[in-house]
Amino acid sequence: MGIIINLDVMMARRKMGLTELSDKVGVTLANLSVLKNNKARAIRFSTLDAICRALDCQPGDILEYTEDEET
């Protein structure tokens, strides 16, 4: 998939750990870990909204599009 999730980058910029983000967002550590490790297949807008509020950022700071390489 051509969508890259840069959650770890934004967390590092804000000096926020996964546990703190989980507490602020109300999403389990396991689900945030899936996002952080770029293993997610989907994200709810409500979750994205909560993450952006907690990290004081825009969705474009977290989501990045790259073209898939053809195999």
ZAKESE-872666 format. One line per field, with one value per atom (N, C-alpha, C, O): residue number from 1; residue in one letter; atom name; x, y, z. Coordinates in steps of 0.05 Angstrom, whole numbers, plus 5000, padded with zeros to 4 digits. Layout:
seq = NUM|...
type = A|...
atom = CA|...
xx = X|...
yy = Y|...
zz = Z|...
***
This chain:
seq = 1|1|1|1|2|2|2|2|3|3|3|3|4|4|4|4|5|5|5|5|6|6|6|6|7|7|7|7|8|8|8|8|9|9|9|9|10|10|10|10|11|11|11|11|12|12|12|12|13|13|13|13|14|14|14|14|15|15|15|15|16|16|16|16|17|17|17|17|18|18|18|18|19|19|19|19|20|20|20|20|21|21|21|21|22|22|22|22|23|23|23|23|24|24|24|24|25|25|25|25|26|26|26|26|27|27|27|27|28|28|28|28|29|29|29|29|30|30|30|30|31|31|31|31|32|32|32|32|33|33|33|33|34|34|34|34|35|35|35|35|36|36|36|36|37|37|37|37|38|38|38|38|39|39|39|39|40|40|40|40|41|41|41|41|42|42|42|42|43|43|43|43|44|44|44|44|45|45|45|45|46|46|46|46|47|47|47|47|48|48|48|48|49|49|49|49|50|50|50|50|51|51|51|51|52|52|52|52|53|53|53|53|54|54|54|54|55|55|55|55|56|56|56|56|57|57|57|57|58|58|58|58|59|59|59|59|60|60|60|60|61|61|61|61|62|62|62|62|63|63|63|63|64|64|64|64|65|65|65|65|66|66|66|66|67|67|67|67|68|68|68|68|69|69|69|69|70|70|70|70|71|71|71|71
type = M|M|M|M|G|G|G|G|I|I|I|I|I|I|I|I|I|I|I|I|N|N|N|N|L|L|L|L|D|D|D|D|V|V|V|V|M|M|M|M|M|M|M|M|A|A|A|A|R|R|R|R|R|R|R|R|K|K|K|K|M|M|M|M|G|G|G|G|L|L|L|L|T|T|T|T|E|E|E|E|L|L|L|L|S|S|S|S|D|D|D|D|K|K|K|K|V|V|V|V|G|G|G|G|V|V|V|V|T|T|T|T|L|L|L|L|A|A|A|A|N|N|N|N|L|L|L|L|S|S|S|S|V|V|V|V|L|L|L|L|K|K|K|K|N|N|N|N|N|N|N|N|K|K|K|K|A|A|A|A|R|R|R|R|A|A|A|A|I|I|I|I|R|R|R|R|F|F|F|F|S|S|S|S|T|T|T|T|L|L|L|L|D|D|D|D|A|A|A|A|I|I|I|I|C|C|C|C|R|R|R|R|A|A|A|A|L|L|L|L|D|D|D|D|C|C|C|C|Q|Q|Q|Q|P|P|P|P|G|G|G|G|D|D|D|D|I|I|I|I|L|L|L|L|E|E|E|E|Y|Y|Y|Y|T|T|T|T|E|E|E|E|D|D|D|D|E|E|E|E|E|E|E|E|T|T|T|T
atom = N|CA|C|O|N|CA|C|O|N|CA|C|O|N|CA|C|O|N|CA|C|O|N|CA|C|O|N|CA|C|O|N|CA|C|O|N|CA|C|O|N|CA|C|O|N|CA|C|O|N|CA|C|O|N|CA|C|O|N|CA|C|O|N|CA|C|O|N|CA|C|O|N|CA|C|O|N|CA|C|O|N|CA|C|O|N|CA|C|O|N|CA|C|O|N|CA|C|O|N|CA|C|O|N|CA|C|O|N|CA|C|O|N|CA|C|O|N|CA|C|O|N|CA|C|O|N|CA|C|O|N|CA|C|O|N|CA|C|O|N|CA|C|O|N|CA|C|O|N|CA|C|O|N|CA|C|O|N|CA|C|O|N|CA|C|O|N|CA|C|O|N|CA|C|O|N|CA|C|O|N|CA|C|O|N|CA|C|O|N|CA|C|O|N|CA|C|O|N|CA|C|O|N|CA|C|O|N|CA|C|O|N|CA|C|O|N|CA|C|O|N|CA|C|O|N|CA|C|O|N|CA|C|O|N|CA|C|O|N|CA|C|O|N|CA|C|O|N|CA|C|O|N|CA|C|O|N|CA|C|O|N|CA|C|O|N|CA|C|O|N|CA|C|O|N|CA|C|O|N|CA|C|O|N|CA|C|O|N|CA|C|O|N|CA|C|O|N|CA|C|O|N|CA|C|O|N|CA|C|O|N|CA|C|O|N|CA|C|O
xx = 5017|5000|5018|5040|5008|5024|5022|5032|5008|5005|5024|5025|5040|5059|5049|5042|5050|5041|5066|5082|5070|5093|5087|5096|5072|5065|5089|5091|5108|5132|5148|5160|5149|5163|5150|5164|5124|5110|5112|5114|5111|5114|5142|5144|5162|5189|5192|5204|5180|5180|5167|5175|5146|5131|5141|5131|5162|5173|5152|5150|5135|5113|5116|5121|5113|5115|5088|5067|5088|5064|5044|5020|5053|5034|5020|4996|5035|5023|5003|4981|5010|4992|4967|4945|4970|4948|4928|4904|4939|4922|4907|4884|4921|4908|4887|4867|4892|4875|4853|4831|4857|4837|4837|4817|4861|4864|4884|4903|4880|4898|4926|4931|4945|4973|4977|4993|4963|4965|4957|4971|4935|4925|4944|4949|4954|4973|4999|5011|5007|5031|5028|5047|5005|4999|5002|5014|4992|4994|5023|5033|5036|5064|5083|5102|5077|5095|5086|5095|5067|5058|5046|5048|5032|5018|4988|4974|4978|4949|4939|4952|4915|4902|4881|4872|4873|4853|4856|4868|4845|4844|4818|4810|4805|4780|4787|4807|4769|4773|4773|4787|4757|4756|4782|4791|4795|4822|4842|4859|4842|4860|4857|4876|4832|4826|4838|4851|4834|4844|4875|4887|4887|4917|4927|4946|4914|4923|4919|4936|4898|4894|4916|4927|4921|4941|4969|4985|4976|5002|5004|5026|4982|4981|4993|5012|4980|4991|4967|4944|4974|4954|4956|4976|4934|4935|4958|4969|4964|4987|5014|5033|5015|5040|5044|5066|5022|5022|5021|5034|5004|4999|5015|5016|5028|5044|5037|5035|5034|5029|5054|5068|5060|5081|5070|5053|5079|5070|5081|5104|5063|5072|5090|5086|5110|5127|5113|5103|5112|5099|5118|5142|5106|5122|5118|5130
yy = 4977|5000|5025|5024|5046|5070|5090|5112|5083|5102|5094|5071|5113|5109|5125|5148|5113|5126|5134|5117|5160|5171|5178|5199|5161|5167|5168|5185|5150|5150|5176|5185|5187|5212|5235|5250|5237|5258|5254|5274|5229|5224|5233|5244|5227|5235|5266|5277|5279|5309|5321|5342|5308|5318|5307|5313|5290|5277|5263|5266|5247|5233|5203|5194|5187|5158|5146|5160|5121|5106|5105|5108|5101|5099|5126|5127|5148|5174|5180|5191|5174|5179|5162|5171|5137|5119|5130|5130|5141|5153|5178|5181|5194|5219|5213|5227|5192|5187|5168|5169|5150|5130|5106|5094|5100|5077|5059|5068|5033|5014|5016|5024|5008|5007|4989|4995|4966|4948|4961|4958|4975|4988|5011|5014|5026|5047|5036|5047|5013|5000|4991|4993|4981|4973|4997|4995|5019|5044|5053|5059|5053|5063|5046|5057|5020|5002|4998|4980|5016|5016|4989|4981|4976|4951|4954|4935|4978|4983|4982|4991|4972|4971|4994|5001|5006|5027|5043|5033|5067|5083|5099|5110|5099|5115|5144|5152|5160|5189|5199|5218|5187|5195|5190|5205|5168|5161|5181|5191|5186|5205|5233|5247|5241|5266|5268|5287|5247|5246|5246|5260|5232|5232|5260|5270|5273|5300|5320|5337|5317|5335|5331|5350|5305|5299|5307|5316|5305|5312|5340|5349|5354|5382|5383|5397|5367|5365|5362|5360|5362|5358|5329|5316|5318|5291|5287|5265|5307|5305|5302|5294|5309|5305|5275|5266|5261|5232|5214|5193|5221|5204|5215|5239|5197|5204|5184|5160|5194|5177|5173|5193|5149|5142|5123|5106|5125|5107|5079|5075|5059|5031|5024|5034|5008|4998|4974|4957|4973|4951|4927|4929|4903|4879|4862|4840
zz = 5000|5000|5000|5011|4988|4985|5007|5005|5029|5051|5073|5082|5082|5104|5128|5125|5151|5175|5191|5200|5194|5208|5237|5247|5250|5278|5296|5313|5291|5308|5305|5325|5281|5277|5293|5306|5291|5306|5336|5351|5345|5374|5383|5405|5367|5374|5375|5393|5355|5355|5379|5389|5389|5412|5438|5460|5436|5460|5476|5500|5462|5475|5469|5447|5491|5488|5481|5481|5474|5466|5489|5484|5513|5536|5541|5545|5539|5543|5521|5527|5496|5474|5477|5472|5485|5489|5510|5506|5532|5552|5542|5548|5526|5516|5494|5492|5478|5455|5462|5450|5482|5488|5470|5466|5459|5441|5455|5468|5453|5466|5456|5433|5473|5465|5440|5422|5440|5418|5391|5371|5391|5367|5358|5334|5377|5370|5360|5342|5371|5362|5333|5317|5326|5298|5279|5258|5288|5272|5270|5248|5293|5294|5277|5265|5276|5260|5232|5218|5223|5195|5186|5163|5205|5199|5196|5190|5200|5199|5170|5152|5167|5141|5139|5117|5162|5162|5188|5207|5188|5212|5212|5191|5234|5236|5238|5249|5226|5227|5256|5263|5273|5301|5315|5332|5308|5319|5309|5324|5283|5271|5283|5289|5287|5300|5328|5336|5344|5371|5372|5389|5353|5352|5345|5356|5325|5317|5340|5343|5355|5378|5399|5409|5405|5425|5417|5434|5392|5382|5371|5362|5371|5360|5332|5326|5314|5287|5267|5275|5242|5220|5211|5214|5199|5188|5168|5168|5153|5134|5147|5134|5173|5188|5195|5199|5195|5203|5179|5178|5159|5136|5112|5106|5098|5074|5052|5056|5028|5005|4988|4982|4980|4962|4941|4948|4917|4896|4901|4908|4897|4900|4876|4854|4882|4860|4848|4862|4822|4808|4809|4805|4814|4815|4791|4789
***
